[in-house]
Amino acid sequence: MEKYLESYKDKKILVTGGAGAVGSFLVKKLLELGSFVIVLDNLSSGYVWNLPNDGNLLFIEGDVTNDIDLKRVFSEEPEIIFHLAAFFANQNSVDYPETDLNTNGFGTLKLLEYSKIYNKLKRFVYASSGCSIYPSDAEMPYKEELTNMYMTTPYQITKMLGELYCNYYWKIQKVPVVKARFFNSFGPGEVPGQYRNVIPNFIFWAKLGLSLPITGTGEETRDFTYVGDIVDGLLRMGYFEEAIGEEINLAAGREVKILHLAELVNKLVGNEAGIEFKPRRKWDTKLRMLASNEKAKKILGFNPNPDFDGCLKKTIKWFEENWEDIKKSADFPPGMSSAVRNRSGKSS
Ligand SMILES: NC(=O)c1ccc[n+]([C@@H]2O[C@H](COP(=O)([O-])OP(=O)(O)OC[C@H]3O[C@@H](n4cnc5c(N)ncnc54)[C@H](O)[C@@H]3O)[C@@H](O)[C@H]2O)c1
C-alpha cells in the first residue's frame, strides 16, 4: 500500500458533510484504511443510509455553525479535517442566498477559527469548487491562477469566500490549510434531487423511463470527475506537506459534452424516452469547462481514472443496488414527484 494511504491507519479524522455525496465515499475509504472517523452533518442533503455501520465511525448530527456541535467534535481531537459540509449548490443558492452564506461562509469561518484555537491540527482540507470560481471567460484548461472575480451565483461567491478565509487562516494564523478545487464530481453516493448534479439526475430519470432534459443546446461540456478520484486527491492532500497553503484542481482534465452524456446514460440504462431541450438557466454562463490537473499531478501524484464510461457504469450499478433508498430520498418539486410516483407506483 502506498505511504499516503498507510498514513491514515489509526488516525482520527473529522469529515464535515460526511453523509453527503463526496463525504460518504471519503468516510468509507477512511474506514477501509483503518481511521477513526468523526462525521458532523446536519443531514440537510446527506443520508445516514449512505454511511456504513462501523464501530470506528462516530456520527454526530449537528451543524457547522453551532458552537455546541463544534466543541463536541473538537473534543474528539481530530488530526485532520476534511471540510466538505456545504449548502449545495448554484440554483439552491440563487433560491436561498442567506442559507448559502450561513453554511458556506459562516460555517467555514467557524471551523477555521476553532482549528486555530485548537492548535493541534496536521491538516485542514477545504472543499472548494473549481467549476464555480473560475470565470466564464477564463482561458482553458483552467489553471490555478485567477483572472477576475465576477461570479454568477451566491454559491460561487461563498465557495470563493471559503478560500479567502483559508488564505487568511494559513498565512496569518498558521492553520495548515489545503484548498481542493473539485470539478463536477459524479459516482456512487450522490442521491438525485432538484439541486443535484446532472449525472445522478439523468440516471434517475432514465431509470424511470422519462426523457432527459438538457438546459441549453447539449454542446456544453463539463470536466466530470469520478468521486473515487476526488477522494484519492483529498487523501493525498491530507498527507503531502507540499500541498499546504496551495489551491489545487481535482479534475479528470477531460471535456464531456452534455448531449453525449445524455445519449450514453439512455443507452446504458436502456431508456427509450430520448432527450428534450429546455432554455439555459440565466446564471449558467459556462458553455465549456476543462481544468488543468498538472499541479495535482506534480504536487500530489494525482492520477485520475481515464475511463469515463466505466465510471458511469459503476454509478449506474450503485443506483441499481440502492434503488429503493434512492427513490425514497430523491428530492424533487411536486410536479416531478408525481411523475416519479406514476412511474414507480410509490411515493418518492
Ligand atoms: N459534487 C460536486 O460536483 C462538487 C463540485 C465542487 C465542489 N463541491 C464541494 O464539495 C463538497 C461536497 O459536495 P457534495 O457533492 O458531497 O455535496 P452534498 O450536498 O452531497 O454534501 C454536503 C453535506 O453537508 C451537509 N451539510 C449541509 N449544511 C450543513 C451544515 N450547516 N452543517 C453540517 N452539515 C451540513 C449535508 O447534509 C450534506 O451531507 C461541498 O463543499 C461542495 O461545495 C462539490
The ligand as an SDF file (V2000), in Angstrom:
LIG
                    3D

 44 48  0  0  0  0  0  0  0  0999 V2000
  -20.3090   17.4690   -6.0280 N   0  0  0  0  0  0  0  0  0  0  0  0
  -19.6480   18.3140   -6.8150 C   0  0  0  0  0  0  0  0  0  0  0  0
  -19.6700   18.2170   -8.0400 O   0  0  0  0  0  0  0  0  0  0  0  0
  -18.8290   19.4160   -6.2100 C   0  0  0  0  0  0  0  0  0  0  0  0
  -18.1090   20.2690   -7.0540 C   0  0  0  0  0  0  0  0  0  0  0  0
  -17.3570   21.2900   -6.4880 C   0  0  0  0  0  0  0  0  0  0  0  0
  -17.2920   21.4320   -5.1100 C   0  0  0  0  0  0  0  0  0  0  0  0
  -18.0150   20.5900   -4.3150 N   0  0  0  0  0  0  0  0  0  0  0  0
  -17.9350   20.7890   -2.8650 C   0  0  0  0  0  0  0  0  0  0  0  0
  -17.6540   19.5250   -2.2770 O   0  0  0  0  0  0  0  0  0  0  0  0
  -18.2950   19.3980   -1.0310 C   0  0  0  0  0  0  0  0  0  0  0  0
  -19.1210   18.1250   -1.0050 C   0  0  0  0  0  0  0  0  0  0  0  0
  -20.0770   18.1510   -2.0680 O   0  0  0  0  0  0  0  0  0  0  0  0
  -21.1850   17.0430   -2.1900 P   0  0  0  0  0  0  0  0  0  0  0  0
  -21.4870   16.8940   -3.6400 O   0  0  0  0  0  0  0  0  0  0  0  0
  -20.7910   15.8570   -1.3970 O   0  0  0  0  0  0  0  0  0  0  0  0
  -22.4110   17.7850   -1.5180 O   0  0  0  0  0  0  0  0  0  0  0  0
  -23.5400   17.1740   -0.5880 P   0  0  0  0  0  0  0  0  0  0  0  0
  -24.6620   18.1680   -0.5580 O   0  0  0  0  0  0  0  0  0  0  0  0
  -23.8760   15.7870   -1.0260 O   0  0  0  0  0  0  0  0  0  0  0  0
  -22.8340   17.0910    0.8100 O   0  0  0  0  0  0  0  0  0  0  0  0
  -22.7850   18.1490    1.7150 C   0  0  0  0  0  0  0  0  0  0  0  0
  -23.1130   17.6050    3.0800 C   0  0  0  0  0  0  0  0  0  0  0  0
  -23.0560   18.7000    4.0110 O   0  0  0  0  0  0  0  0  0  0  0  0
  -24.1610   18.5900    4.8910 C   0  0  0  0  0  0  0  0  0  0  0  0
  -24.4440   19.9380    5.3950 N   0  0  0  0  0  0  0  0  0  0  0  0
  -25.0280   20.9660    4.7310 C   0  0  0  0  0  0  0  0  0  0  0  0
  -25.1140   22.0500    5.5260 N   0  0  0  0  0  0  0  0  0  0  0  0
  -24.5630   21.6990    6.7150 C   0  0  0  0  0  0  0  0  0  0  0  0
  -24.3710   22.3750    7.9390 C   0  0  0  0  0  0  0  0  0  0  0  0
  -24.7580   23.6510    8.0910 N   0  0  0  0  0  0  0  0  0  0  0  0
  -23.7760   21.7170    8.9670 N   0  0  0  0  0  0  0  0  0  0  0  0
  -23.4030   20.4080    8.8220 C   0  0  0  0  0  0  0  0  0  0  0  0
  -23.5720   19.7210    7.6790 N   0  0  0  0  0  0  0  0  0  0  0  0
  -24.1410   20.3520    6.6330 C   0  0  0  0  0  0  0  0  0  0  0  0
  -25.2770   17.9950    4.0420 C   0  0  0  0  0  0  0  0  0  0  0  0
  -26.2890   17.3730    4.8160 O   0  0  0  0  0  0  0  0  0  0  0  0
  -24.5140   17.0060    3.1720 C   0  0  0  0  0  0  0  0  0  0  0  0
  -24.4520   15.7360    3.7700 O   0  0  0  0  0  0  0  0  0  0  0  0
  -19.1190   20.6700   -0.8520 C   0  0  0  0  0  0  0  0  0  0  0  0
  -18.3670   21.5460   -0.0560 O   0  0  0  0  0  0  0  0  0  0  0  0
  -19.2560   21.2220   -2.2540 C   0  0  0  0  0  0  0  0  0  0  0  0
  -19.4080   22.6140   -2.2560 O   0  0  0  0  0  0  0  0  0  0  0  0
  -18.7730   19.5950   -4.8320 C   0  0  0  0  0  0  0  0  0  0  0  0
  1  2  1  0
  2  3  2  0
  2  4  1  0
  4  5  1  0
  4 44  2  0
  5  6  2  0
  6  7  1  0
  7  8  2  0
  8  9  1  0
  8 44  1  0
  9 10  1  0
  9 42  1  0
 10 11  1  0
 11 12  1  0
 11 40  1  0
 12 13  1  0
 13 14  1  0
 14 15  2  0
 14 16  1  0
 14 17  1  0
 17 18  1  0
 18 19  2  0
 18 20  1  0
 18 21  1  0
 21 22  1  0
 22 23  1  0
 23 24  1  0
 23 38  1  0
 24 25  1  0
 25 26  1  0
 25 36  1  0
 26 27  1  0
 26 35  1  0
 27 28  2  0
 28 29  1  0
 29 30  1  0
 29 35  2  0
 30 31  1  0
 30 32  2  0
 32 33  1  0
 33 34  2  0
 34 35  1  0
 36 37  1  0
 36 38  1  0
 38 39  1  0
 40 41  1  0
 40 42  1  0
 42 43  1  0
M  CHG  2   8   1  16  -1
M  END
$$$$
